[in-house]
Amino acid sequence: MQAKTSEGLEVLAAVVVTAGLVAGNLVLFSPLRVDNRVLPAPASQTAERP
C-alpha cells in the first residue's frame, strides 16, 4: 500500500510541475502580453520624401 501511495503522489507532483511549466511559458512568451512587432510606415510618410 505504501508503494502505491508514493507512486500516486509522485505522479501528482509531476502533473503539477508540468502544468506550472506550461502556464509559465504561456505567460512569459504569449504574444498577447506585449506587441513588439514593427509596424510598416504609413504611406503618407513614405510619399513625402523627395
C-alpha positions in Angstrom: 0.0 0.0 0.0 2.9 2.4 0.8 4.4 2.0 -2.7 1.1 2.7 -4.4 0.6 5.9 -2.3 4.1 7.2 -3.0 3.7 6.4 -6.7 0.4 8.3 -6.9 2.0 11.3 -5.0 4.9 11.2 -7.5 2.5 11.3 -10.5 0.5 14.1 -8.9 3.7 16.1 -8.3 4.8 15.5 -11.9 1.4 16.8 -13.2 1.6 19.9 -11.0 5.1 20.7 -12.1 4.3 20.2 -15.7 1.2 22.3 -15.5 3.2 25.0 -13.8 5.9 25.0 -16.5 3.3 25.1 -19.3 1.4 28.0 -17.6 4.7 29.9 -17.1 5.6 29.5 -20.8 2.2 30.8 -21.8 2.5 33.8 -19.5 6.1 34.7 -20.4 6.1 34.0 -24.1 2.5 34.8 -25.1 2.3 37.4 -27.9 -0.8 38.9 -26.2 1.4 40.3 -23.4 3.3 43.0 -25.4 3.1 43.5 -29.1 6.7 44.2 -30.2 6.1 43.8 -33.9 7.5 46.6 -36.2 4.7 48.3 -37.9 5.2 49.5 -41.5 5.5 53.2 -42.0 2.2 54.9 -43.2 2.0 55.6 -46.9 1.8 59.4 -46.3 5.3 59.4 -44.7 7.0 57.5 -47.5 5.3 59.5 -50.2 6.6 62.9 -48.8 10.2 62.0 -49.2 11.9 63.7 -52.2 
